[in-house]
Amino acid sequence: MKFDLLRLNRWRKLIIVAFVASLGLMYLVPTGYHFHVGHAVRLFVGAFVFWVVVDRL
């Protein structure tokens, strides 16, 4: 099975874009706080939960 981004619905595309953008901003914007992998894992878990919720819609 191939993961085709063009066949995803609007909500799933939004989840992917928001996850990638927030991950990038989390590490690129200097806030004076040192981020670590745990933040990225929690962000991934949150995105995964939204993905599952979209399945239920």
Secondary structure, DSSP 8 states (H G I E B T S, - for coil): ----GGGS-HHHHHHHHHHHHHHHHHHHS--SS---HHHHHHHHHHHHHHHHHHHH-
